[in-house]
Amino acid sequence: MSCQPVVKLEKFPSIVFNSSVSFGEGDAVALNWQLQSDGVYTAEAGGKWKLEVTEKIYRSSFKVTAVLDKVQDKVVFKYFELPELAADHILPQTAFKGCSSYDLKKLEEETSIFGETVVSITRDGVTMQLSTPYQAGFPAEFTCTGVKCALKNISITSLAEYYGAVELEFPELTVRESSDGYALLEEYGNEISEPGKEFSDPVCGWNTWDYYRWTITEDEVLKNAEFIHRDPVLSKYVKRIIIDDGWQYCYGEWEPNHYFASGMDTLAGELRKMGFVPGLWIAPGIVEPHARIAQMDWDMLAKSRGGQPCLAYQCMKRYGFVLDPTTEKAQKFLEDTFRRFTDYGYGYFKIDFLKPVIQAFRHADPKCRRDDIVRLIIDSVRRGTGDRAEILGCGHVYSSGSKGLNACRIGADIHATWRNTKVNAPVVAARYWQNRKLWINDPDFAVCRAEHTSVDPDMHRLQPTYVYVAPNDQYLADKEFDLATFKENEPEVLLSVAIISGGVLNLSDKMTLLNEKGLELCRKTVSAEPGEAGVCLELFESELPWRFVQKFKSGVRLLAINWDDNEKKTFSFDLEKSGISKDMKATDFWSGKSVSHDGKLFEIELAPHSCQLIEFRG
């Protein structure tokens, strides 16, 4: 007699664990769980299945394993499906940079919602959290449709594809419930963090990418470095100069192009003479078609379903093969590459485009699980650097774990635009719990160039999205993509969000052409006292983060942002709840002016597209 397990909750309806499985492209087959002993269930479908249930106060965990009758190219396991659930808000976080937040009370049209690793659903002030561990092996996916005050067709599935073993262990699913959604996220972060991993305050840097992109040259790197070195404030705080994409011959052949004629070892030496730690961007798993590896060493490449090297990477209309890190040859290539550049003097590496590596299907070791592929890349890189360099994961697959990474990108590419600022701010809010538990969060660049902050005649010259214009296309206005469209007050919003993240601060403007206003913004940003990751007060209510509270050694910061395009807004803070007493001195961070308060209620009125960052000290 079947006996489906039930997730018992206090405020949310109980969830029936009505599991199913499909093989290949076949139809789903129900797993009719049979209770064997306390918390242990079994079922049969293409093999033997086992479910172990662990129940504690306000949480239940479900661990599923299987021993199949034969190896299957594709196994889709569904934990459960739920037709409908009333809810006010959902915060789905993914196993990749970026995430979205949904205020279901205001959601008028049906919207597809996707999440991985951890999803928070809130109703009447109570949050239900669904989570799976980082580095779980096979990815787990949450899908549903959001409509007005409800979620429909909810399901959680895990995919084991091209895994050459009959024994499968799916990610353990944990369901928690609490009136404190923040506590649930922080508890989850504690559980998946590495024991004993320590973090110092983030080091500020300057990176070539956002301004120069693929036009960077050795001369421009040195001009900006020399400018920072001579500036009495910037030189005190900016300690890294990072050469991003554009220095190399091609992906997979990591040698300098003709714009870096002196060689990367010489450049590292020049930067070190000025007191900087040189940093370097490398996409370790990507191999462009004209690289020698792609032409002659195809045995190092991951394969298609049919077993041939495949173009699994695509970005900005550039294509590439991906390395197979289960081969000793690929591991040695990565280890040797990073050891060479570390020997040159590079003490910081931004490793990018890690996700495409898992998009190929076949590997030399068929028993390597999908989420372990990226782990092998990072392990090889770390063997090459040893403890002589720090590593920033960019485009990292979070479910591959945090081991080996000092910092990690949490959001999409930022630019000096209001649109990008508005997209990335919710990510900074949602990912706060990762900072200094898994890694140092990297909110991407702290940029401020605009007509009122720069004297650059070429500021609008780069047009990166022309690559998407096809010969037969009519004029496409959206392909005229300007990387610098900030208006008055908007740079302060982006920079305030970067500061409130408590994470990495990397400038990325052409420093030599910022005017005094722009330089002062940069100086203030990098000289801000480092703090914890700021907590958004609307995290489980709103799509956008309007108010943040950030603790730092000397006090507390409050940040209010008006995202509205037209209307003024007033924001209130309960100072006592924020740990602020009436004796603390308040200063407007950007203007430096003193601000009065009574230690109880603090109100801020803001014009559209503006913010106020207040520091309370003492």
N, C-alpha and C positions, 0 to 999 in steps of 0.2 A: 504493500500500500504506500503510495507516494505521500510525502509530507514536506511541503515546501517551506523553507525557513522564512521567517518574518522579521523585518527590521522594526523593532518597537521604538516608537518615539513619543515624547510627551505632548508636543504642540503640533507637530505635523502628523498626517495620517501614516499608519504603518505601511511599510513597503514589502510586498510579497516578492521573494527572491525566485521569480519564475524564469529560470535560466534556460538557454537554448544554445545549440551549436550547429554550425554548418561547415561542410568540407568542400573545398574547391568552389565551384559556382552552384553547388547544390542547395536545395531548400533547407531552411532551419529545422532542426529536430529538437523537440522539447527534452530537457533533462529532468526526468522524474525522480527527484531526490528521495532517497529512503533513509530514514533516521536509523543509524547503527548504534550510537551511544550518545552520551551527553555532548552536544555541539558538533557531532561528526555525522555527515551524510554521504551517501554514495549514489552513483547513477551509472548507467551504461548507454553509450551511443558512440559507435566507432571505436570503442575501447572502454576502459574503466575510469570513472571520474570520482574525485573526492573533494568534499567541501568541509572545511573546518571553521566553525563559528566561535568567536571569542567575544563575550559580552562583559562590559564594565559599565559603570555609571555614566550615563549620557552618551555612550558610544558602543558600536558593534563593528567587528572586523570580520571579513570573509576572505578566506584563502582557498583558492581552487587549484588543484593539480589534476593531471590526467596521464594515463599510460595508454596510448593509442594502439590499435591492432596493427597499424602500419604507418610509415612516414607519410605525411600529407603536405602537399605544396602550400596549402592555404587552410587555416583553421580560424574561424571567426566565432569567438565565445562571447555570448551576451549574458551579462550578470543578471540584469532584470530590465523590464520595460514597464512603463507606467503611462496610462492613457492621458491623465490630466492631473495637475496639481495647482491649487490656488497659491499665488505668490505676489509679493510687492516688488521684489528686486532680485536680480541674479548677477553674480560676479564670477564668470567662468575664466579661469586662468589656464594657459596652454603650456605645452612643453617647448615653446619657442618664444622669442622676443615678441612683446606686444600682448595686449588683451583688451577686451571691451567690457563695459559695465552697462546694465540695462535697467532703467526705471520702468517696470512693467505697468505701473499705474498710468504712465503717459504713452505707452506703446499702442498706437492705433492700428498699425498694419502688422500682419504676420511676419515674423522675422526668424530666420534660421540662426540658431545659437550653437556654438561649438566650444568645448572645453576639454582640457586634459589635466592631469596631476591633481588639481584641486578646484572645486566648484562650490560657491557659497550661495545658498538660496534663502532669502529672508522674507518672513511674513509676520506682520504684527509685532515687529521688534525682536523676533526669535529667528536665529540662523541655523539652517541645516547645512552641514559641510560634508561633501563627498570627496574623498581623496585616495590617491594611490602613491606609493613611494617614488622618490627619484631613484634612478638606476634600477628599474623594475624588470628590465629584460625586454618584455613585449609591451608596446604602448597601449594604454587604455584611453578610450575616447568617450566623451559625454556629448550627446546630441539631443536637441529638442527644438520645438518651435515656440517662440514667445508671442503671446497675444495680450490683450488688455487684462491685467491682473491675473494672468495664468500662464502656465507652461504646459505644452501638449506633446504627446508622443515622445516622452523622455526615455532614453535608453543609454546604457553604458556597455560598451563592447571592448574586447581586446583581440588584436590580430596577431597571429603567429604565421608568418609567411616565409616560405623557402627556408624552413628550419629543419635540418636533417636529423632529427631525433624523434623518438616516439614519446619520450617523457617531457611533459610540458608543465611549467609553473607560471600561472598568470599573476599579474600584479595584485597584491592584497588590497581589497577595497575596504575603506573605513568610513562609517557613517557616524557623524557626531551632531549634537544639537545643543545650543546654548543661547541665552539672551545676550551673550558677549561674543559677537563674531570675531572681534580682534583677538580675543584670547584663543579662539579656535585656530586662527591662522598662525599665531605665535607658537602654540603647542605643536602644530604640524611642522613648523620650521625647526623647532628643537629636535623633533623626532628624526628628521631626515638630514640633519647637519652632521658633519664629521666630528667625532669626539676629539678634543684637544686642538682643533684648528683655531689659530689666533689671527687677529687682524689689527694692524696699526692704522693710524689716520691715513686717509687717501692722500696721495701725492698729486699735485697739480701738474699738468703738462700742456703742450701745444702740439696739435696734430695737423697735418697738411691737407686732409681730405676735403672738408666741407668747402673750403675756398678754392683749392687748386684742382681737386679730383685728379684726372689722369694727365693734367698739364704740369705736374710738379717737376721741378729740376733741382739739381744739387745747389745751384746758386741761390734759388729762392729759399731753400731750407736754411742755408747759412745766413742769408740776409735777415730772416725772421729771428733766427737764434741769436744773432749779434744784437738785434734791436732789443730783444728781451733781456739779454745779458747786460746791456747798458742801462736799462730802466731800473731805478733804485727800488721800486716796489715789485714789479714783475719778477725781477731776478731773485728776489728773496723767497718767492713762493713757487714759481714755475721751475720744476726740476727735471722735466723730461721733454725731449723733442722727438716726436714720433713721425717717421716717414711712412705714410700710408700707401695704398695702391697707386701704382704708376711708376715705381722705381725699377721694376723688374723687366726682363726680356719678355716673359710670358708666365702664366700660371703653370707650375710644374717644372719650369726651368728657371730657378731662382738665381739669376745672374743680373747685374745691373744693365740697363739700357744705355744708349749713348748720351742721355741727359744726366747721367751719373758717371761721367767718364773717369773720374778720379778713383772710383771703386768704393764699395760700401765700407771697407775696412778703413780707408782714409777718412771718409766722412764721419765715421764713428769716432775716430781719433780727434778730429777737429771739434766735434761737439763736446767731447770729454774735456778738452783743453779749456772750454768755456764753463765747465762745471756742470754740464748736463748729463743725465743718463740717456743715451741714445735708445730709441725704440723703433721697431720695425714691424710693418704689416706683412703677413704671409697668409695665403689660403692653402693650408698644408695638404688638404685632400683633393684639390682640383688640378686637373691636367688638361691644358688646352690642346686642340688637335695638332698644332704645329710643334708642340714640345717633343723632345727626343723620346721621352718615355712613351708617349702615345704612338710614335712611329715605330719604335724598335723594341720596347719593353712592355708590350701589352699584357704580359703575364702578371704585371703589377696592378692591373686595372680590374675593378669590379665589373660584373657581367649582367647582361639582360636576362630575361626569362629563358631565352633560347641558348644562353651561354656565351654570348659575344660581348666584347667591350662596348659600352653604351654611353651616349651623351646624357648623363644624369643631371648635369649642372646647366642652368640657364639663368642669366641675369643681365639686364640691359642689352639683350640681343647678343650676348657673348655666350658661347657654349663650351662645355668641357666634359671630359671623362672624369671619373673619380677613382682614387686609389682604393685598392683592396687591402686594408690594414691587417687582414688575417694572414697575409703572406710575410715571411721574414724579409724578403727583398724590399717591400714597401716600408716596413718598419725601420729597416736599416737606412733607407733613403731619408726618411723623416728625421731620424736620430742624427745622422751625419749632417744634414742641412742645418738643423738648429744648433748643433755643437759648433759648426763652422762660424755661424753668425754670433754666437755667444763668445767664441774666442776672439772675434773682431772687436768685441767690447759692447755689444748690444745687451742691455740689461732689462729690456721690456719687449714683449712680443704681443701683438694683437693678432690672434689667429681667427680667421674669418671663414665664412661659408662652410660651416661644419654640417649643417643639416643635409645638403645635397648628397653627402656620402652615404646616407642610409636609403637613398632613393633608387639605387641599383638593387637588383634582386639576388644575384648569386655571388657567392664568395668562395674562396679556396677552402675555407673551413665552414662546412655547411651547418655546423652546430653552434655557430656564433649568432647569438640573438640580436635582433635589430638595434636595440638601444646600447648594446655593447660595442657596436662598430665604431661609434664616435669615441667611446672610452679608449679603444685601442689607438686611435689617432693621438689623443691627448697624452696617453701614457708614453708614446714614442717621442713626442715633442718634449715632454718633461725629462725623459732620459737624456735627451740631447742638451738641454739647458742645465740640468741638475738644479741646485739651489742658487745658481748665479743670476737668474733672471726671473722676473714676474711675468705671468701670463694672463692676458685678458681674452676671454672667450667671446667671440662675436658671431652671431648666428648659431649659437650653441643649442644643442638639443638638451633641455633641462633634465629630461628623464634618463640621460646618460650620467647624471650625478655631477657633483661639484669637485671631486677629487682632482688635484693638479692645477686648479684655476685659482688665481688670486682675485680676479674681478670678472664680471660678466655683464654684457649688454642686456638691458631689460626692455628696450623699446625700439621702435623703427627709427630709420635715419631722421635726424633732426636737420632743419635748415633755418635760416633767418627769416622765417615766415610765421604768420599767425596760425595758419592752418596746421603746420607741423607741430607747433607748440601745443595746440589744442588736442591733437591726436596723442601726443606723448605724455601729457600731464596725467591722464587717468592711469597710465602704466606705472608711473612713479608712485602714485597713490596705492595701487593694487599690489605692487611688488615690495612694499616697504619691509615686510617681515623677512625677506631674504637677506637684507643687508646686514653684514657682519655675523651672519649665521652660516650661510652657504658660501658667500663671496662678498666682495664690495660691489654694490650695484653701480652700473655705468648707464646714466641716462642719455648718453651720447653727448654731443658737443655743447659747450657754452659759447654761443656766438651772439654778436650784437651789431653787425654791420648793417647800416641803413643809410638813407640819404642824409639824415641828421647826425650820424655818428662816424661818417667816413668821407674821405676826399678821393675816392677811387673811381676813375673814369671807366674802368672795366668791370665794375661791380655786377652789372647785368649781362655781361657778355656770354658767359657759359650757358649753353642750352642743352642739357643732358637728355631730354626726352625726344629729340628729333629722331633718335634711333627707332622710334615706334611708328614713324611715318612711312607708309608703303607707297610705291610708285603710282598706284591708281587712286590714292586717297584725295578727297577734296580737302580744302583748308581745315585744319583741326586746331581750334583755338586752345584746347587744353594741352597741346604739345608745346606751347610757348611757356615753358616752365621756368620762371624766374626764381633763383635760389635766395634772393634777398629782397623781400617786399615789406619789411617791418616799417610800421608807422610809429609816431610818437608814443611812448610808454610801453610799446610791445616788447622791446628787447629786455626790459626789466622783468617782465613776466617770465620769459624763458629762463633768464639767469636766476631768478628767484626759485623757480621749480628745480633747477639744477642744484642750487644750494640746499634746498629743503630735502632733496633726495638723500643727503648724507653720504653720497657716493663719490665716484670719480669726477673730477672737474678738468676737462681738456678744452682749452681755447682752440679755435680753428678759423680765425679771421686772418686776413693779411695785415699783420700788426703794423707794418711800416706805413700803411695808408689810413689807419684809423685816426680820426681827429681827437682833440682833447676830451670831448664828451665820451667817445667810444673807448678810449684808453682808460678813462676814469671808471667806466663800468667794468672793464676787465680787471683793473687793479682791485676794486672793491670785491669782485667775485672771488678771485683767487686768495685774497687776504681774509675772507670770512672764516671765522673760527669753525673748524669741523664739528659736526654734530651727529646725533643719531638720525636714522631715517625718519622724516616727518610723518606724522599720522594724519590722514585725512578724516575730518569729522563726519563727512557724508558718505563714507566708503560703502555702506550697505543701504544707501537710500537713493543716491543720485547717479546720473550718468557721468557728470563732470565733478571734479574736486574743487569746491569753492573755498574751503578753509582747511588749513594745516596747522598743527602744533608740533614743534621740533624742540627737543631738549639738546643742549650742548653744555660743555663743562662750566661755562660762566653764567648760564641762565637758560632762558626759553625764548624761542622765536614763534611769532604768529604770522601766518601768511594768509591774506585774503585776495582772491582773484575774481574779477568781474568778466566772465566770458561773454556776456551779452553784447550783441552788436549795436544796440540802440539805447538801452535804458540804464540809468544810474541804479546802483543797488547798495543797500546798507547791510553790513554783516556784523553779527554780535558774537562775542566770545565770553564765556564764563571764566574769568581769570583764576578764581579759586580752584576750579576743576582742572585748569591747565598748570597748576603749581606755581602761580604768580601771586606774590603778596604786594600789598600797597607800598611797601618800602623799596621795592625794586625800581630802578630807573629805566625808563623806556625811551628808545631812540628809533626814529625812522631810518632804516638801514641805508636807503638810497640817498636821502637828502642830508642825513646826519643831524637832523633837528630833533630836539627833545620833545617828548610827547607826554601829556599828563594823563593820569588814570587814578581810579579810586580803589584798585585791587579787587573789584567785584565784576562789574559789567563793562566791557570795552566794545565800542562800536566804531565801525569804519565805513565811510561812504565813498564809493568808487565810481568813476566814470567808466563807460564801456571800454573794453580792451585795456584794462589797467590793473594794477595790484598795489598792495602795500605790505611791506615786510617790516615788522616791528621786533626789535630785540629788547628783552627785559633782562637786566643784570643786577646783581647785588644780593 
